[in-house]
């Protein structure tokens, strides 16, 4: 049998073949599935920060305008169990906006289903906060979360291009409660063009860590092996290369091969004077610079 195409009906006498080609049909079609695009024709307004609290791991993302009005921050996640809640806070760059949040609970690549609009401001706000409940029985998995702010509409859409809009996508991870929690208050402080300090604090929940591990890398790839162990809650990195983006991963070691998830601050070392630090993602630092 040759030339079998997606979106084409075929009739087979053999029922086994029928089932086989039906599976092939759905596999071919699902490979094209993707979320609707969303963006803006203006760069005047944007989501300034999106943070969460109450999860096992949380998002703390401060950013500037995203290209075309869409920021893919799905590498950043908030983690919580089914039937529980987490809190969020949103600020905008200037003015007031209508703000909506969606979560694709059934993972069908849209935000149209009942219960997927998990927050609506209902009016123009410059900042907003709230609590999102994860339905009981939600499977342990990763779910797309979309945040949209619109300066000219109190009820923005999850899809399409409009004026004065910015959208940001994140990930909600639903899982069993860990026994070893990640460090908290993870920050990076640039001390020179070739050095930086990273600090964190012990987790407020779970087992008290025996020690911590850290890894520094120029690639944004979550480590699969062990890092450098330390009993301290800080580390100074020196001899770094200017104008280079570094990723630092830190996790708790609770003993008995029980480790937390890796947390990650990102910082950029440049060739100009540092004018200010901006918290770019929950655990990401960006240096805004001016040339000398």
Secondary structure, DSSP 4 states (H G I P E B T S, - for coil): -----TT-----SSHHHHHHHHHHHHHHHHTT--PPPEEES--S--EEEEEEESSSB--EEE--PPGGGEEEEEEEEEEE-TT-EEEEEEEESSS-BEEEEEE-TT-SS-S-STT-EEEE--S-BSEEEEEEEPPTT--SEEEEEEEEEETT-SS--SSEEETTEEEEEEEEEE-PPPSSPPPEEEEEEEEETTEEEEEEE--SSSSPPSEEEEEEESS-----S--EEESSSEEEE-SPPTTEEEEEEEEEE-STT-B---EEEEEEE-SSEEEEEEEEETTEEEEEEE--
